[in-house]
Amino acid sequence: HCISSAASDVYKRQLLSIPGYDPGFKIIAYPNPTSSIIRLSHPVIQKFSYKFYDYLGRLVITGIVNIQENINISSLASGTYIIEVSGVDGNESSAIKLIKY
């Protein structure tokens, strides 16, 4: 069963339920997987807001970070998290799967 690209994008937006979600808005979280810290990278945006959700959809961490700053996740349990990331203007956002060990 094949889903068109447009239908796939609509499905992703509904699945993630992230306002302003844009699959073309590419933010990188590294290192991934990690045990204690991550950084966010984008070629243009220098300041991000972020929200970490656990596998049950519970919000576990939020904050704002500059591109050169680390996000400390050492207090989180090992597992898979979804990070909702947006520029501080909030116009575009992306979701990143992160594995913490």
ZIRAUR-V868040 format. One record per pair of residues at least 24 apart in sequence whose C-alpha atoms are under 7 Angstrom apart, sorted by the first residue. I is the first residue (numbers start at 1). J is the second residue. Records with the same first field share a line. If there is no record, write none. Layout:
I = J, J
//
This chain:
20 = 91, 92, 93
21 = 92, 93, 94
22 = 92, 93, 94
23 = 94
25 = 92, 93, 94
26 = 94
27 = 94
32 = 98, 99
33 = 98, 99, 100, 101
34 = 99, 100, 101
35 = 74, 100, 101
36 = 72, 73, 74
37 = 70, 71, 72, 73, 74
38 = 70, 71, 72
39 = 69, 70, 71
40 = 67
41 = 67
45 = 87
47 = 87, 88
48 = 85, 86, 87, 88
49 = 85, 86, 87, 88
50 = 83, 84, 85, 86
51 = 83, 84, 85
52 = 81, 82, 83, 84
53 = 81, 82, 83
54 = 80, 81, 82
55 = 80, 81
//
